[in-house]
Amino acid sequence: MYIKKNEFENFLSGSRIQLPSNCDSVRIDVGLAGEAPNSAKWLLETKNRFVIGIEPIDHHWDMLCEFETADTDRPYPDFPLLQLSKNSIEHNKKNICSINSRFFGIQCAISDVESLVYSKFYQMDRSGGASGSSSLLEPTEIHPHTLESVSTVPTVPLSTILNKLDFSEPIEHIKTDCEAHDFNVVKSLNHHIENVCFVTSEMTVNNMHHKGAYNHEEFLDFMSDKGFCIIRRRWGIFAVNMGEVHFMNKRLKNTIKSKKYKSTTFGL
């Protein structure tokens, strides 16, 4: 159902990721959370899309496999979610769509490292969905949630995942929701960034909750230098959160037009 963290090295040395014959586009969801609403939305939009989902947290994968038996106090969602053990996307506890082989999950973290390393991952408490604020970055003393544990997770650049993908066309969309580490994730695409149509990232401004958080202006300048323009913003509700920013690769405008690609997210 997904590549577990203790299987990750075998995954790296094994065969490439194959798309089902009916899939002709790829999206990558970095930071699934415990319900993967973005992946569910993407898979519901068309039967011809393949989604790679990346998430480091054990109990988030438990929720993604079977929400009702997972160790979480979150209420059952009122939006579509992945349920991998049932090969389904559920809504209101009903199967509304089969996943089949259109989703490939990987339990790891992504950062701008050169190759595989094992990194500390700071997992926040599970109450009220606070685990969604977990990060590779250490929380500061004023972080609004409590640190539950520090684990070790396999960490690679996103370019390593793309190198494992048996697909030569431009990537339709990459979404990142990585708690003040999004810039590092996008930078880790390396040369592959030239072959991505849309990038949507949580954009954090004046982050005081994580040590070593990126400068959002550097992120914006980096995307501009790489040939991307901002096509949409969705503002966050917190003073430290600029919300999500949608970027489009101007060099791939003809591809985007011919394939009728759009930048769509459930919301970060």
C-alpha positions, -999 to +999 in steps of 0.1 A: +000+000+000+029+023+007+067+022+011+073+021+049+104+039+063+121+006+071+116-004+034+130+028+021+166+018+013+153-013-006+129+010-025+158+033-036+178+003-049+149-014-065+129-009-097+115+024-109+079+036-101+056+025-129+024+043-139-008+024-147-014+023-184-044+046-181-025+074-163-009+102-184-002+128-157+016+129-124+011+150-093+032+149-061+018+156-026+045+163-001+030+164+034-001+143+032-013+147+068-036+120+082-063+122+056-045+132+024-073+156+012-053+170-016-044+135-030-081+125-027-092+156-045-067+150-073-076+114-077-113+123-079-108+150-105-097+125-132-091+087-135-061+094-156-039+109-129-011+092-109-003+107-074+028+102-054+022+109-017+050+116+008+045+117+046+069+108+074+046+103+104+036+067+115+002+074+128-007+095+098-001+064+077-023+045+102-051+070+096-046+068+058-049+030+059-079+028+082-090+060+099-115+045+124-089+021+140-060+046+141-047+061+173-061+096+168-086+119+185-095+136+152-132+133+143-140+114+111-135+140+084-164+157+066-144+157+033-131+129+010-101+111+024-079+082+013-084+048+029-057+026+015-067-006+033-100-005+014-085+008-019-109+036-017-116+073-013-143+077+013-167+105+021-192+102+049-179+067+055-189+056+020-166+045-008-170+071-035-141+061-057-116+032-061-079+042-060-066+011-078-030+016-087-032+054-091-016+063-057+020+055-046+028+063-010+063+068+005+071+072+042+100+096+043+109+133+047+121+156+019+149+182+023+177+198+003+202+172+011+226+156-014+215+120-009+198+097+017+204+108+053+185+100+085+172+132+101+155+141+133+118+147+129+099+167+156+065+152+161+040+174+179+011+160+200-019+144+184-046+164+202-069+183+178-048+176+148-017+193+162+005+166+147+000+184+114+025+210+127+053+184+130+084+193+111+121+185+103+127+219+121+129+220+158+100+238+174+107+270+194+096+276+229+066+296+217+053+269+194+015+266+201+017+228+205+035+203+226+064+182+214+054+145+216+085+128+204+116+131+182+121+103+157+145+095+130+132+094+094+149+087+060+153+120+042+161+126+005+159+154-020+127+154-041+149+149-071+157+114-058+120+105-059+116+119-094+147+099-105+128+068-094+098+077-116+094+060-150+078+091-166+094+116-190+066+141-194+064+173-173+051+168-138+016+184-136+017+197-101+037+195-068+022+206-035+042+211-003+028+215+032+059+210+053+057+234+082+084+261+075+105+237+055+087+241+021+115+262+005+140+234+012+117+209-003+112+229-035+150+236-038+156+198-035+140+193-069+173+205-084+172+204-122+138+187-122+121+220-113+124+230-149+100+201-158+072+210-133+042+229-145+027+241-111+041+243-076+018+251-046+035+257-013+025+268+022+042+302+024+052+312+059+060+348+069+080+357+100+078+322+114+086+321+151+074+286+157+103+267+141+141+272+144+157+278+111+126+287+091+132+300+056+129+336+045+097+339+024+112+366+002+141+343-007+116+317-017+097+341-039+129+353-055+141+317-061+108+308-079+110+339-101+146+331-110+135+296-120+109+310-144+078+307-123+052+334-117+025+336-090-009+329-104-029+327-072-027+332-034-049+319-007-043+337+025-038+320+058-057+327+090-026+331+112-003+361+113+027+339+107+011+321+078+009+338+044-013+309+032-007+289+000+009+304-031+004+289-065+033+292-090+032+284-127+062+276-148+061+301-176+084+280-198+058+252-199+028+274-208+023+256-241+023+222-223-001+235-197-024+248-224-023+217-246-029+193-218-054+216-201-036+214-168-048+235-138-034+243-104-059+228-079-056+221-042-079+212-013-062+239+007-031+239+030 
